[in-house]
Amino acid sequence: MRIDHVQVSCPPGGEDVARAFYRDALGLTEVAKPLLLAGRGGCWFKDGEVEIHVGVEADFRPARKAHPALAVEDLDALAATLEWLGYPVTWDNETIPGRRRFHTADGHGNRIEIV
């Protein structure tokens, strides 16, 4: 078993804010949604085995606890990039012994863990 994708949400019209984070800041590639789903709004991103779907919710509330965790090769470089772009970076290297990680939030406030 493996995870096929993770979905996070955004408010109606929030796709460009999502693109700024997932595509521009994290470096994921935007992929076309299937034609039958494209009319619902949202956007999809992929990099290797990682796939994140951003769906539109009319009564959107950011996920502040539930979150995807993305593993990257250069944790410090990504943290610096995100901070430079204005995204929050909160380090937590004590909670799980031996694991360096930080939390950030996409442009809509959804929690994202980076390990």
Secondary structure as GFF3:
##gff-version 3
##sequence-region A 1 115
A	DSSP	beta_strand	6	10	.	.	.	ID=ss1
A	DSSP	alpha_helix	15	19	.	.	.	ID=ss2
A	DSSP	pi_helix	20	25	.	.	.	ID=ss3
A	DSSP	beta_strand	29	31	.	.	.	ID=ss4
A	DSSP	alpha_helix	35	38	.	.	.	ID=ss5
A	DSSP	beta_strand	43	47	.	.	.	ID=ss6
A	DSSP	beta_strand	50	56	.	.	.	ID=ss7
A	DSSP	beta_strand	69	70	.	.	.	ID=ss8
A	DSSP	alpha_helix	75	84	.	.	.	ID=ss9
A	DSSP	beta_strand	90	91	.	.	.	ID=ss10
A	DSSP	beta_strand	102	105	.	.	.	ID=ss11
A	DSSP	beta_strand	111	114	.	.	.	ID=ss12
###
